[in-house]
Amino acid sequence: MSEQDIKFEKTIDAEIDSEVALDWDIEFDKDVEADVKVDSDVDLDGNSTMVTVDAEAYGDNSLVEVDTAVLTTDKLSHASVAVISAVSEEAKPLLIDFEGIAPEGGTAEIQDGYKGLNWDNFWAQDDSQFAASGYNNVINSPDSAGYDAFANGASFSSPDPDEDFDLVSGYFAAAWNNDLVVTIQGFDDGVLVGTKVVTLDPTKTFIEFGDEFESIDEVRIDGAGGTNAGLDGAGEHVAMDDLLLRVPVDFA
């Protein structure tokens, strides 16, 4: 799911009186969204000019009409275009909403295969189980939240270590404590590649993850510390909902 380098260059020479619109097509060998950089060697003052435009490609071997770049000069102008970054579209979003697992008013362990992933010490519970808690407050979609059982931390992973995913975002809350320190880690092939530490209360917090959580195959989540918030329970449990992943298009 990581950014791929796709290179393209084209040269356009034009002698103009006032301004000229340069447009062209770019061909890619796969679906991409691309940033395109346009350079011209002169402007009216003889200085280098740079314009950045966006291009999008759809379908294999697509021809893409790039947004028009306008250069103003009274001199012979040399312009070149190059793709400076491109992100593969060979991925799809996967939303982990924890729905349909726990019975009404109850809890249930999440089994391997849910959303195509393997699960360790992850449970789900219905919103009527602990109404006055972070379990209920964190729910972003209809009725359920996920959590680490017995406050012992939890993880989910790709069943195939070669099939990576990106962790994009999610909603998190401490179940019972104020100032719970939650550590979220991303692993790739057993190597720790990303860590995010946040301090949570029993209120819903939206968290986004950066580049270090791209192209990983395992996520571990654990909470520690904090002080009891005076609700109807106790423990260093972490509640969560609507975890958004990017996965390969053929992900199970």
N, C-alpha and C positions, 0 to 999 in steps of 0.2 A: 504493500500500500504506500510505499515511499515514492517521493518525487523521482521522475525519470528524466534524464537528459536526452533531448531530441533536437538535433541541430539542422538548421536550414539557412542558406544564405542566397541572396539574389541581389544583383547590382542593376541599378537603373541610372542612366545618364540623361540629363535633360538640360537644354539651354532655354531659359525662360525670361520673360520681360518683367513679370510681377509675381505671380504665384502659380503653383502647379499642384494638382492633386495626383498623388501616386497611389495606385492600388494594384494589388496582385493576389495570386492564389498561393497557398502553401499546402503541400501534400504530406500527410502523416501516414505511417503504416499501422496505426492503431487509434482508438478513440482517446482524445486528449482535450484538456483545457490548457491553453498556452498563453504566456505573456510574450509579447513580441516587441523588440527594440528596433527603432529606426534611427540611423545616423546619417546626417549629411555633412559634407566637409566644409561648407561655407554658408554663411548667411549674409545679410546686407553689410555687416561690419567685418566680414571675413573671419568670423568666429565659428567654432564648431557648434552644431545644433543637434540636439537629441530630442526625439519625441517617443513616448511610449504608448502603444496601443494594445488592445486585447483582441485575441482571436479565439474562436472555438471550433472544434472539429467534431463531427458526428459520423460514426460508421467507419469501418475499415477503408483505408485508402481514400478518405474523403478529401475533396478539394475545398479549401476554406477561403472565403473572401474576407480579407483582413480589413478592419476599419481604415478609412481613408486617412492618410498622413498628408498634411499640407505643408509645403516648404516655400518660404518667400525669399527670393533672391533675384538679383539682376545679373548673376554670374553663372557660368557653367557649373551645374551642381551634380555631385556624385552622391548617390544614396545607396545604402545597403540595409537589408533587413535580416535579422537573425532571431530565432527562437531562443530566449534566454532561460526559460523553464517550461516544463510541461508536466502535467499530472495525469496519470493514466485514469481513464474512465472504466477500467476493468475492475470495478469495485461497486458494492451496493451497501446501503445503510442497513444495520441490524439493530432493532430496538429491543432491549431486554426489559420487559414491563412487569414480569413476575405474576402475570394474570393466569388464572386457570389452574393453579397448582394447589393452593390451600383451600380446604372446604370453608364454607361460610362459618365465621366465628372460630376458626381453627388455624392450625399451622401444618406445614408439610415440608419434608426434606426435598430439595431439588435434585432430581436424578440426572445422571449423565445422559446426554442426548438432547436436553432442553436447549432450544435455540442452536442446536448443532455443536454444543460445547460440553466439556467435562466440568463437573462441579465438586468442590470439596468443602464440607461443613457449611454449605449455603442452605438456608431455609427460606420459605415464604410464609407470610401470614395475611389473613383477611383483615380488613380495616376495623372490624368490630372486636378484634381480639384484645387489644390494649388501646382503647380510644384516647386516653390521656397520656400520650407518649410520643416520642419521636417516630415510632413505627407508623403511627397514623398521620403525623404531621408531614412526613416526607413524601407521602403518596402524591404523585403527579398525574397518574392515569388511573382508571376507575377505582379499583378496590383493594389492591395488594401492594406489599412492599417485600423486599428481600433483606436478609440480615445474616450476620455470622452467629451461628448457634453457640450458646454457652459463653459468648464473648471470647472465643478462642481464635478469632481470625477466620477468614474464608478466602477461597480462591476459585477462579474459573480459568479454563485453558482450552486451547485448540487440541482436538484429539490427534491431529497430525502436526508435529512440530515444524514441518516445512510449510504449513498453511497459516501464514501470519494474519493478524488483524490490527486495526488501529483502535485505541480507546479514545473517543472524541469528547464525551461529556457525560454527566449524570447528576442526579439529585441525591444529596446525602444529608443525614442528621444523626446526632447522638440519640440513642434510644432513651436513656435515663439521666445522663450527666450533663452538666454545663462544663464547658472548656475541655471536652474530650479531644485528645490529640489523636488524629486518624492518619495513618500512614498508608498510602496507596503506591504499590510498586508494579512496574512492568518488567517482564523478563522475556528474553529471546534466547532459545536454546540453552536454558538454564543460567544465563548470564543476566545480572541486574543491569538494565539499561535506562530506567526512568524511575524517579521517586518524587512524589508530591505529598507534603505534610500539611494538613489543615487542622484548625481547631474549631470544633463544632459544639452547638447546643442542641436541644431537642426541637429545633426549628429547621425547616427545609432550606438547604443551601445548594445553589446550582454551581457546579464545578466544571471547568473546561480543562482539557489536558493538551499539552504541547507536543512538539515534534518527538520528544524522547519516548512518547507512548505510541509511536507509529512503528509498524512492522514488528510487533511483539506476538508471543504465543501464550502468555500467561499473565494474569493480574492477581495480585494478592492485596487484601484489605484487612487492616487490623486497627483497633482502637485501644487507647491506654490513658489512664489518669482521669482528671476532671473531678468534679464534686457533684454529689447527688442533687438533682434539681427539684426534689420534693414531690415527684410524681408517684404513681402507684407501683413502682418497681425499682430495681437497682442493677447496676452492672455496666461494664464497658462495651456494650453492644453497639454495633454500627448498623443503621438502617439506610436503605437506598432504594431508588426507583428510577425507571427510565434511563438505564445505562445505554448510551448510543455508541455503537461500534461501526467501523467500516470493514467489510469482509470481502473476499474474492466473490465474483459473480456466481461461481459454481460451488460456493460454500454450502455444506449440507444444511 
